[in-house]
Amino acid sequence: MSVLKNKATNSLLKSEKKSLFRFLVLYTTMVIVLMVLLSAFYYQSQEKFMLAEERATLSKYAYIQTKRLKVLHHFFDERDTYPRDSRFRSAIYDNEFAKIFSLIKEENIQFDKEIYIADKMIHFIETLDNYYLGARYLVIEVEDDTQWRAEIWKHIFIYGSVAFLVFMLFGFYLAKLFLKPMRDSIVLLDRFIKDTTHELNAPLSAILANIEMMDTDIMAEKNKKRLARINIAAKTVSTLYQDLTFLTLEHERHNEDEPVDIKPLLEDRVEYFNAWIHSKRLECFMDTEDASIVIDKRKFTRIVDNLISNAIKYNQRGGSIGIKLRKGMLMIWDTGIGIEKEKIPFMFDRYMRFNESEGGFGIGLSIVKKIVDEYHMSIEVESEIKKGTRIILKW
């Protein structure tokens, strides 16, 4: 029991893994979007802070340059050289934004802003009250020291990485917390299956043994029908018992791979389910050729039993089932209720059932898929509502 419990606790079921994966994908996407928005806000705020600091310096440069323009304006006849400064470059524009004179490198001026960054340059625009030299706007340009930008990206990377790690750890904890009830239910269900399987063995073996020993020749016809129904019910429970045993004891048993002759095995399993087939008035078509596969015979029997029993269980009364065997291919089809196309990818999930009117734990097809994957076989499902299902196994 402890082995099963530890196994169930330490390994998440496929459905739980999917739920955890989907939650983490959605949560991670939301975290990334949030981090990007916060990073953009931080970058813009730091840029504004840098420009605010530069504004004081550039305003002083503009004041100095304005004084020089005033002197040049009044003494233009004696001086005709535009004032220059090693600390900055400048340009003057008239009231119509037409250039009068320019020393700046980036001449695509944004007159609607006071200070801004343009192609690695910082521009400061001063509106002149007096039209010295006919100028209305004075533009001061300095080189953009990109070191501030490198510092910002450094902070974003460091703090962002730490925040992302904290968010992801919290998200993973949150996901595990939300999934804990599901995990506990699965562990409880697995424990129940193990206990149920153990209790089924003795009475089921006794029922099947006594059915085989009964002399039907001396029975009344109505008693024969009752015995047949008992036989069908017992074999149905027996199939379920075999599945439960496979689930609970699989980890304790090593594979015994051998060449399995499939044709006689199919005939034997059809004969095993023959009473059930007749009780639903089904017509069984068999088109089999000699074929073999190297596999654990017990596991291949589980595949065949589950596919045949599903074809019978979910079939309509008076319908048909068919078995087609070729080298490297086994196909089992029915004329039953069918499965919606969008549900086909989930039909192999454990405990998944699409028809509540039929019994079972929903574990048969999950066992089939597990064995198919283990032996690197492929399984294809074709189904249509109210027309039937076709399952094709290839190896």
C-alpha positions as CSV (number, residue, x, y, z in Angstrom):
1,M,0.0,0.0,0.0
2,S,2.8,2.4,0.9
3,V,4.5,1.7,-2.4
4,L,1.3,2.6,-4.3
5,K,0.7,5.7,-2.1
6,N,4.2,7.0,-2.6
7,K,4.0,6.4,-6.4
8,A,0.6,8.2,-6.6
9,T,1.8,11.1,-4.5
10,N,5.2,11.6,-6.2
11,S,4.0,11.3,-9.8
12,L,1.3,13.6,-11.0
13,L,-1.3,12.1,-13.3
14,K,-1.5,13.3,-16.9
15,S,-4.6,15.4,-16.2
16,E,-3.0,17.1,-13.2
17,K,0.1,17.8,-15.2
18,K,-1.9,19.4,-17.9
19,S,-3.8,21.5,-15.4
20,L,-0.6,22.6,-13.8
21,F,1.0,23.3,-17.1
22,R,-1.9,25.4,-18.4
23,F,-2.1,27.4,-15.1
24,L,1.7,28.1,-15.2
25,V,1.6,29.1,-18.9
26,L,-1.3,31.6,-18.2
27,Y,0.3,32.8,-15.0
28,T,3.8,33.2,-16.6
29,T,2.2,35.1,-19.5
30,M,0.5,37.5,-17.1
31,V,3.7,37.9,-15.1
32,I,5.8,38.7,-18.2
33,V,3.2,41.2,-19.4
34,L,3.2,42.8,-15.9
35,M,7.0,42.9,-15.8
36,V,7.2,44.5,-19.3
37,L,4.7,47.2,-18.3
38,L,6.6,47.9,-15.1
39,S,9.9,48.0,-16.9
40,A,8.5,50.4,-19.5
41,F,7.1,52.6,-16.7
42,Y,10.4,52.5,-14.8
43,Y,12.4,53.3,-18.0
44,Q,10.2,56.3,-18.9
45,S,10.3,57.6,-15.3
46,Q,14.1,57.4,-15.2
47,E,14.3,59.0,-18.6
48,K,12.1,61.9,-17.4
49,F,14.3,62.2,-14.3
50,M,17.4,62.4,-16.4
51,L,15.9,65.0,-18.7
52,A,14.8,67.0,-15.6
53,E,18.4,67.0,-14.4
54,E,19.7,68.0,-17.9
55,R,17.1,70.7,-18.2
56,A,18.8,72.9,-15.5
57,T,22.2,72.7,-17.3
58,L,20.7,73.3,-20.8
59,S,18.6,76.2,-19.5
60,K,21.8,77.8,-18.3
61,Y,23.4,77.2,-21.7
62,A,20.4,78.8,-23.3
63,Y,20.7,81.8,-21.1
64,I,24.4,82.2,-22.0
65,Q,23.7,81.8,-25.7
66,T,20.8,84.3,-25.6
67,K,23.1,86.9,-24.1
68,R,25.6,86.3,-26.9
69,L,22.8,86.6,-29.5
70,K,21.8,89.9,-28.0
71,V,25.4,91.2,-28.2
72,L,25.7,90.0,-31.8
73,H,22.3,91.5,-32.7
74,H,23.3,95.0,-31.4
75,F,26.8,94.9,-32.9
76,F,26.1,92.9,-36.1
77,D,27.8,95.5,-38.2
78,E,31.1,95.0,-36.3
79,R,30.6,91.2,-35.6
80,D,29.1,88.7,-38.0
81,T,30.3,85.4,-36.5
82,Y,27.7,83.3,-34.9
83,P,28.7,82.6,-31.2
84,R,30.0,79.1,-30.5
85,D,30.6,77.1,-27.4
86,S,32.6,73.8,-26.8
87,R,30.0,72.6,-24.3
88,F,27.0,72.6,-26.7
89,R,25.8,73.3,-30.2
90,S,22.9,75.6,-31.0
91,A,20.6,76.8,-33.8
92,I,18.1,79.6,-34.2
93,Y,14.7,79.5,-36.0
94,D,12.2,82.2,-36.9
95,N,8.6,82.5,-35.9
96,E,7.6,80.2,-38.9
97,F,10.1,77.5,-37.7
98,A,12.4,78.3,-40.6
99,K,16.1,77.9,-39.9
100,I,18.1,81.1,-39.6
101,F,21.4,79.5,-38.6
102,S,22.4,76.1,-37.2
103,L,25.4,74.2,-35.8
104,I,23.4,71.2,-34.5
105,K,23.7,67.7,-36.0
106,E,20.1,66.5,-35.7
107,E,18.0,69.1,-37.4
108,N,14.6,67.4,-37.2
109,I,13.3,69.7,-34.4
110,Q,10.2,69.0,-32.3
111,F,9.1,72.5,-31.5
112,D,6.1,71.2,-29.4
113,K,8.5,69.9,-26.7
114,E,10.8,71.8,-24.4
115,I,13.4,69.0,-24.0
116,Y,13.6,65.6,-25.6
117,I,16.1,63.0,-26.9
118,A,16.6,62.7,-30.7
119,D,19.0,60.2,-32.2
120,K,21.5,60.2,-29.3
121,M,21.2,64.0,-29.0
122,I,19.4,66.0,-26.3
123,H,17.6,69.1,-27.5
124,F,16.4,72.0,-25.4
125,I,14.2,74.6,-27.0
126,E,14.1,78.1,-25.6
127,T,11.4,80.5,-26.8
128,L,12.9,84.0,-27.1
129,D,10.9,87.0,-25.9
130,N,13.0,89.4,-28.1
131,Y,13.7,88.6,-31.7
132,Y,17.5,88.8,-31.7
133,L,18.7,88.4,-35.3
134,G,15.0,87.6,-36.1
135,A,15.1,84.4,-34.1
136,R,12.1,83.2,-32.2
137,Y,13.4,79.8,-31.1
138,L,16.8,78.9,-29.7
139,V,17.7,75.2,-29.8
140,I,20.5,73.9,-27.6
141,E,22.0,70.4,-28.4
142,V,24.3,68.2,-26.4
143,E,25.4,64.6,-26.8
144,D,23.3,62.1,-25.0
145,D,25.4,60.2,-22.4
146,T,24.1,56.7,-22.9
147,Q,25.5,55.6,-19.6
148,W,22.2,56.4,-17.8
149,R,20.4,54.1,-20.3
150,A,22.9,51.2,-19.5
151,E,22.3,51.7,-15.8
152,I,18.5,51.6,-16.3
153,W,18.7,48.3,-18.2
154,K,21.0,46.9,-15.6
155,H,18.5,47.7,-12.9
156,I,15.6,46.4,-14.9
157,F,17.5,43.1,-15.5
158,I,18.6,42.6,-11.9
159,Y,15.4,43.7,-10.2
160,G,13.2,42.2,-12.9
161,S,15.0,38.8,-12.6
162,V,14.5,38.7,-8.8
163,A,10.9,39.8,-9.1
164,F,10.2,37.2,-11.8
165,L,11.7,34.5,-9.7
166,V,9.7,35.5,-6.7
167,F,6.5,35.7,-8.8
168,M,7.2,32.2,-10.3
169,L,7.9,30.6,-7.0
170,F,4.7,32.1,-5.6
171,G,2.8,31.0,-8.7
172,F,4.1,27.4,-8.4
173,Y,3.1,27.4,-4.8
174,L,-0.3,28.7,-5.6
175,A,-0.8,26.1,-8.4
176,K,0.3,23.3,-6.1
177,L,-2.1,24.6,-3.4
178,F,-5.0,24.7,-5.8
179,L,-4.2,21.2,-7.2
180,K,-3.8,19.7,-3.7
181,P,-7.5,18.7,-3.4
182,M,-7.3,17.0,-6.9
183,R,-4.1,15.2,-5.9
184,D,-5.6,14.0,-2.6
185,S,-8.7,12.8,-4.4
186,I,-6.5,10.9,-6.9
187,V,-4.4,9.3,-4.1
188,L,-7.6,8.3,-2.3
189,L,-9.1,6.9,-5.4
190,D,-6.0,4.9,-6.2
191,R,-6.0,3.6,-2.6
192,F,-9.7,2.6,-3.0
193,I,-8.9,0.8,-6.3
194,K,-6.1,-1.1,-4.6
195,D,-8.4,-2.2,-1.7
196,T,-11.3,-3.0,-4.1
197,T,-9.0,-5.1,-6.3
198,H,-7.8,-7.1,-3.4
199,E,-11.3,-7.8,-2.1
200,L,-12.6,-8.7,-5.6
201,N,-10.2,-11.5,-6.3
202,A,-11.6,-14.3,-4.1
203,P,-15.3,-14.0,-4.8
204,L,-14.8,-13.3,-8.5
205,S,-12.6,-16.4,-8.9
206,A,-15.2,-18.5,-7.1
207,I,-18.0,-17.2,-9.3
208,L,-16.2,-17.9,-12.6
209,A,-15.0,-21.3,-11.4
210,N,-18.5,-22.4,-10.4
211,I,-20.1,-21.1,-13.6
212,E,-17.7,-23.3,-15.6
213,M,-18.5,-26.3,-13.5
214,M,-22.3,-26.0,-13.8
215,D,-24.0,-28.6,-16.0
216,T,-26.2,-26.6,-18.4
217,D,-27.6,-29.8,-20.0
218,I,-29.9,-30.5,-17.1
219,M,-31.0,-26.8,-16.7
220,A,-34.3,-25.4,-17.6
221,E,-34.1,-22.9,-20.5
222,K,-35.0,-19.9,-18.2
223,N,-32.2,-20.9,-15.9
224,K,-29.7,-21.1,-18.8
225,K,-30.6,-17.5,-19.6
226,R,-30.0,-16.5,-16.0
227,L,-26.7,-18.3,-15.9
228,A,-25.7,-16.6,-19.1
229,R,-26.4,-13.2,-17.6
230,I,-24.4,-14.1,-14.5
231,N,-21.6,-15.2,-16.8
232,I,-21.7,-11.9,-18.7
233,A,-21.7,-9.9,-15.5
234,A,-18.9,-11.9,-14.0
235,K,-16.7,-11.6,-17.1
236,T,-17.4,-7.8,-17.2
237,V,-16.2,-7.6,-13.6
238,S,-13.3,-9.8,-14.4
239,T,-12.2,-7.5,-17.2
240,L,-12.4,-4.6,-14.8
241,Y,-10.5,-6.6,-12.2
242,Q,-7.7,-7.3,-14.7
243,D,-7.4,-3.6,-15.4
244,L,-7.3,-2.7,-11.7
245,T,-4.7,-5.4,-11.1
246,F,-2.6,-4.1,-14.0
247,L,-2.7,-0.5,-12.5
248,T,-1.9,-1.5,-9.0
249,L,0.7,-4.1,-9.6
250,E,2.3,-2.9,-12.8
251,H,5.3,-1.3,-10.9
252,E,6.0,-4.7,-9.2
253,R,6.2,-6.8,-12.3
254,H,8.9,-6.9,-15.1
255,N,8.0,-7.3,-18.7
256,E,8.2,-10.8,-20.2
257,D,8.4,-9.9,-23.9
258,E,7.9,-12.8,-26.3
259,P,6.6,-13.3,-29.9
260,V,2.8,-13.3,-29.6
261,D,0.7,-14.9,-32.3
262,I,-2.1,-12.4,-32.5
263,K,-4.8,-14.3,-34.5
264,P,-5.5,-17.1,-32.0
265,L,-5.3,-14.6,-29.2
266,L,-8.0,-12.5,-30.9
267,E,-10.2,-15.6,-31.4
268,D,-9.8,-16.6,-27.8
269,R,-10.8,-13.1,-26.5
270,V,-13.8,-12.9,-28.8
271,E,-14.9,-16.3,-27.5
272,Y,-14.4,-15.0,-24.0
273,F,-16.8,-12.1,-24.7
274,N,-19.1,-14.2,-26.8
275,A,-21.9,-14.3,-24.3
276,W,-21.9,-10.5,-23.9
277,I,-21.8,-10.1,-27.7
278,H,-24.9,-12.3,-28.1
279,S,-26.7,-10.6,-25.2
280,K,-26.6,-7.3,-27.1
281,R,-27.5,-9.1,-30.4
282,L,-24.3,-7.9,-32.0
283,E,-22.9,-9.2,-35.3
284,C,-19.2,-9.8,-35.1
285,F,-17.1,-9.7,-38.2
286,M,-13.5,-11.1,-38.2
287,D,-11.1,-10.6,-41.0
288,T,-7.7,-11.8,-39.7
289,E,-4.5,-12.9,-41.2
290,D,-1.4,-14.4,-39.5
291,A,0.5,-11.7,-37.6
292,S,2.7,-11.5,-34.6
293,I,4.3,-9.0,-32.3
294,V,7.1,-9.1,-29.7
295,I,5.4,-7.9,-26.5
296,D,4.4,-9.0,-23.0
297,K,1.4,-11.2,-23.7
298,R,-0.4,-10.1,-20.6
299,K,-0.2,-6.4,-21.7
300,F,-1.3,-7.1,-25.3
301,T,-4.2,-9.0,-23.9
302,R,-5.2,-5.9,-21.8
303,I,-5.1,-3.9,-25.1
304,V,-7.3,-6.4,-26.9
305,D,-9.8,-6.9,-24.0
306,N,-10.3,-3.1,-23.5
307,L,-10.8,-2.4,-27.2
308,I,-13.2,-5.3,-27.7
309,S,-15.1,-4.6,-24.4
310,N,-15.5,-0.9,-25.3
311,A,-16.8,-1.9,-28.8
312,I,-19.4,-4.0,-27.1
313,K,-20.2,-1.7,-24.2
314,Y,-20.8,1.4,-26.2
315,N,-22.5,-0.3,-29.1
316,Q,-26.2,-0.1,-29.9
317,R,-28.3,-3.2,-29.6
318,G,-28.4,-5.2,-32.8
319,G,-25.3,-3.4,-34.1
320,S,-22.0,-4.7,-35.3
321,I,-18.4,-5.0,-34.3
322,G,-15.4,-5.9,-36.5
323,I,-11.9,-7.0,-36.1
324,K,-9.3,-6.7,-38.9
325,L,-5.8,-8.0,-38.5
326,R,-2.9,-7.5,-40.9
327,K,0.9,-7.6,-40.4
328,G,1.7,-4.6,-38.3
329,M,-1.9,-3.5,-38.0
330,L,-5.0,-4.3,-35.8
331,M,-8.3,-2.5,-36.3
332,I,-11.4,-2.8,-34.1
333,W,-14.5,-1.0,-35.1
334,D,-18.1,-0.7,-33.9
335,T,-21.4,0.9,-34.9
336,G,-22.0,2.4,-31.5
337,I,-22.6,5.9,-30.0
338,G,-19.3,7.4,-31.2
339,I,-17.3,10.3,-29.7
340,E,-17.3,14.0,-30.5
341,K,-14.3,14.9,-32.5
342,E,-13.1,17.5,-30.0
343,K,-13.1,14.9,-27.2
344,I,-11.0,12.3,-29.0
345,P,-7.6,13.7,-27.8
346,F,-8.9,13.2,-24.2
347,M,-10.3,9.7,-24.4
348,F,-7.1,8.1,-23.2
349,D,-6.9,10.2,-20.0
350,R,-7.3,8.2,-16.8
351,Y,-10.8,8.4,-15.2
352,M,-12.1,10.1,-18.3
353,R,-15.6,8.9,-19.2
354,F,-17.8,10.4,-22.0
355,N,-21.0,8.3,-21.3
356,E,-22.3,8.3,-17.7
357,S,-24.9,5.7,-18.5
358,E,-22.2,3.0,-18.8
359,G,-20.2,1.8,-15.8
360,G,-16.5,1.6,-15.2
361,F,-13.8,3.8,-13.7
362,G,-12.6,5.2,-17.1
363,I,-9.2,3.5,-16.8
364,G,-9.3,1.0,-19.7
365,L,-8.2,3.3,-22.6
366,S,-5.6,4.9,-20.4
367,I,-4.0,1.5,-19.9
368,V,-4.2,0.9,-23.7
369,K,-2.4,4.2,-24.3
370,K,0.2,3.5,-21.7
371,I,1.1,0.1,-23.2
372,V,1.1,1.5,-26.7
373,D,3.5,4.3,-25.8
374,E,5.7,1.9,-23.9
375,Y,6.2,-0.3,-27.0
376,H,6.4,2.6,-29.4
377,M,3.2,1.7,-31.2
378,S,0.8,4.1,-32.7
379,I,-3.0,4.3,-32.1
380,E,-5.5,6.2,-34.3
381,V,-9.1,6.9,-33.5
382,E,-11.8,7.7,-36.1
383,S,-15.3,8.4,-34.7
384,E,-18.6,9.9,-35.6
385,I,-21.6,10.5,-33.3
386,K,-24.3,7.8,-33.7
387,K,-22.3,6.0,-36.4
388,G,-19.5,4.4,-34.5
389,T,-15.8,4.3,-33.7
390,R,-12.8,2.8,-35.4
391,I,-9.5,2.3,-33.5
392,I,-6.4,1.4,-35.5
393,L,-3.3,0.0,-33.8
394,K,0.0,-0.1,-35.7
395,W,3.4,-1.4,-34.8
